Amino acid sequence: MALLLDTAAIPGPRARLDAFHGACEAADVPWHVVHESPQEGLRSRIEYWQVGGLTLLTESSGGISCRRTARELRVAPREVLVLSVQQGAEWAAETQGTTRTSLTSELFLKDLTTTSSYVRRGAGSAHFLFVDHAQLGLPAEDVRRAVRRLESSPLVDLLRDHLAGLVAAARVVAPGPATAALAAATTELLRALVMTAADEDGAPRAYALAETLLPRVRLYIARHLQDPGLTPARIAAAHAVSLRQLYNVWSESGEPTLAQFILAERLAGARAELASPAAQGRTVASVASGWGFVDATHFGRRFRQAYGVSPGEWRRQALAA
């Protein structure tokens, strides 16, 4: 995680305002920003992650108005789709001539190849997921049609909840196989959202959910790796499918068995944390427990089988290097 901005650490309202505008101008996808009450002193915090090949950002501040005008399109003409969830304040957004307003958390899709605007009245926050059109591999017209018809997709609630879960996972999951799986599954879910919203015939909800079961299972595993209660039975129950159906779908992934996959992902997460200087103050048993291993001896045996050294030896080698 990178903390792009925290105005609490900047003295003076003018300096805070300048820092915020500088962060917006320097962004990969720049916006023109106006604050509702800058004279009261700007409060803003912006965090940023790279999750696999995806860009994730959270922002909290007071009332704000953002516009992506023709100027910003000329300066940074990237073909980017933004999935966002706004929280804590009344907001309104416009893109492609479609205006949305809400007083609650609601999903919004913006195609940044066109001009767009967003207004939040009062203090609030938002999560943003930025995905290049090329990563979706869908025709530009499908993307634009999906923006206009977002509510018609049966996956809106799923993606809204997933975006919040993705932020939570990005805070705790170390870069590696788990984040790569998160990125791949997120891309598949977003592709399904766009396809179902763009389908003017209306894809059945059951079909859409069945087609996205495997990426949803991958995401669920990545978000619950640190929970010792994560089992195939719990995964099946969370997705309202039978164990047989879960195993059949998982067999199509080309991965080892579901239990082996969960074990390998937990070991990889623990291995990465043991090598981190930030975790030096934690015991091996504590790190193991944090990744869902209830028995430190079992963890040590599995770790040696996977990597050829004990957890303690690996930590010493990694920190020495």
N, C-alpha and C positions, 0 to 999 in steps of 0.2 A: 504494500500500500504506500502511496505517496500522498503526503499532506500538501496540496497545492496552495492552500491559503487558509489562514486562521487569523482573522482581524483582531482577535482578543490579544494577540501578541504584538500588535502594531499600535504605537501611541499616536493619538490625534485623529479626528474625523477626516481631515483632508488626506492624510497619508493612507488611511484605511480605504477610502474611496478610490484613490489612485491605484493602490495595490489590487483592488478588486477588478477595476477596469483593465489593468495590465494583464491580469490572469485571463480575462475574457478575450482580449485581443490576441494573446499568445496561444490560445487554444487551437487544437487541430481543426476545429470547426468554429470559427469566430462568430460572435453575436454582438449586436449593438444593444447596450444595456442602460436603462434609466431606473433610478431608485425612487420609491414612493416618497420617502421622507429622509433624504440624505442629511438634512440639518440635525436630525435626532441622533446621528451617529450610526454608521453602518456596522452591522454585525453579520459576519458571513464565515462559513467554513466549507471548504471544498476538498473532498477526498477523491483519489483516483487509483484505479487498478487496471492492470492488464491481466485478463483471465484467458489463458490460451491466446488466441488471436483477436479477442474481443476487448473493447474498451468500456469500462464501467466507471460511473462517476456519481457521487452524491453531493448535493448542495443544500445548504440551509441558510436562510437570510430573512430579512424583512420583506416588505412589499417590493415587487420588482416587475419591470416591463422589459421583455427581450424581443428584439426583432432581427431576423435574418433577411436583410434587404438585398437588392440587386448588387450593392457594393460588396457585401460579404460574399455573395455568390461569385463575383469576379475575382476576389482576392483568394478564395479557397473553394474552387468549384468541384469538390469531392462528391461522389455519388454515395451518400450516407443515409441510412435509415436509422431513426432514433425511436426506441421504445422507452416510455417514461411512465412513472407513477407519481402523482403529486399528492402531498399530504399536508394536513393541518391548516389549510386556508382555502378561501374561495378562489377559483382560478378560471381563466378562459384562454383557449388556444385556437389559432386559426392556421390552416394550411390547405392549399389547393381549393380555396373557397369554402371549406368546411369549417364551421365554428363549433367548438365544444365548450361547455361550462359545467362546473361541478362544485359541490361543497364537500365532497368526500373523496376518499382514495379511488381513483379511476385510471384505467389504462388509456394511454394516448399514443398514437403512432404518427410520426412526422417524417416526411420525405424531404431531406434538406437539399435536394436538387432544385427546389422551388422556394419562393419567398414564404416566410411563415412568421408568426408572432405568438407571444405567450405573455399573459399578465397574471400576476398573483397579488391579491389584495390582502395585506397583512402578513405577519410572520408565518413561515411554513418551510417545507423541505421537499426534495424530489430526488428520485433515483433515475438515472439515465443509462441506457445501454446503446452504444453506437456500433453499428454493423455496416460494413461496406456492401453495396449492392452485389458486388462480385462474389462475396462469400455466400450469398443466398442462391446465386445461380438461377435467378428468375427473370423473366422479361420485365423491363422497366414499366410497361403499361400495367402488368399485374400488380406491381408494387403500388403504383399510383391509385389503381382501383381499390386495392385493399385499404389504403389510407382513408378513402371516402366511405368504405363500407365496413369499417372495423367491427361494429356491433353485430354484424351478421355471422361472425365466426363463433363456433362453439368453444373455442379455446381461449377466449378473452379472460375468464376468471383464472384459468390455469396459468397463463402468462403473467397476469398481475401478481399472483401469489409467488410465482417463480422468481420474478425480478427482486422482490424483497428477500426471498431466500438466497438468491445469488449474492446479494450484498453481504448477508450474514456469513455465507460460506467463504467469500473472498477475504473476510477479516481473519479467518482462522486456518484455512487450508493453505499449506505451503505450496509454492509453485512446483509443478511436477506432473506425474501421471494423472492425479486427481483433477487438477485444474484443466488439463488437456481434455479430459473426459467431460468436465463441466462445459467447456467451450463448444465441443462438438455437439453435445446434447442440446445446449441452448440454441445453437444455430439451427438444428433440426426442428426444434419447437417453434422458433420464429418463422422458419420456412413454412411450416404447417399452418401457422396463424395467417400468414400472407396468402397462401393458397386457398384456404377455406374462406377468407374474407373476400378474396377476388372472385370466387366462384359464384356467379350470379344465379346459378341454378340452386344454390344452397346445399352444400355437402352435409349429409346426415351427421349428427353429433357422434353417434356410436362408431361410425366409420373413422371419423377424425381422431377420436380417442384411441381406437385400436391401432391406427397407423402410427401414433406417437407413443405407444406404450414403452417401447425399448428406450428411447431417449429420456422419457420421464422416469423410468426405473434407474437409469444411470445417474440422473440428477439427484434422485432421492438417496441413492447410496452415497454420493459425494457429500451431500449435506448432513448425513447421519453417520459418517464413518467413525466419529468419536463416541458414539453411543454404543455401549456394550450390548444393548438389547436389540441391535440390528440383526435380524434373521430373515431368511427367505419368507417365512410365514408372515412376518410383520410387513415386509415389502408387498407381498400379495394382498394382504388386507388393506393396506394404505391405498392401493390402486383398484380395489374392488374386483380382483380377479382370483381365480383358483391357483393353488400351487402348481398344478399341472400346466395351466395356461402360462404362468410365469416362466416355468422351466422351458416350455416349448419356444416361447419368444426369445428367451435368453440364449438358447442353443443356436439361434440364427445370427448371433452377434459375432461368432468366431472366437469368443473369449473362452478361457477355461471355465470350469463350473462356477456357479454363482458364489458358493462359499469360498472357493479358491481366489476368485477375483476380489472379494471383500478383504480376505486376509492379505493379499498382495498389496492392495491399496493402503491398508492400515500400516503395514510394514514400511512401505515407501514414505508415508507421512511421518512415522516415528523416526525413520532413518534421517530424513531431512531436518527434523527438529533437533535430533541429537547432535547434528553437525553445526547447528546454529549457535553462535556466541551468546545470543540472547537467552538460550536455555541452559547455560552453564550452571546456574543455581538450582536446577531441578535434578532430582535423582533419576536414574534410568527407570526405576519402577514407576515414578510419577509420570514420566513421559509415556511409558507403556500404557498406564491407566488412562491417560488423556487421549489415547488412540483406540480405546475400546478393549484393551487386554486386561482381563480381571486377574490373571495369574502371571506374575513377573517371570517365574521359571518357564512357563509355557512360551511367553514372549521371547525370552532369551534363546530357547531351543529353536523356535521358528526363525528368529533373526539369523542365527548361525547357519541354518539350513539354506536360507535365501541368499546370504551375502558372504558366507565363509569366515566370518569373524563374529565375536560376541558384540553386543551393543556397547559395552564399555570400551572394548578395543577400537571399535569403529569411531566412537566419540573422540578418543585420544588421537587417533590418526588424522581425523578431519580437522580438529582444532589445531594440531601441530602444523598441518599443511596450510 
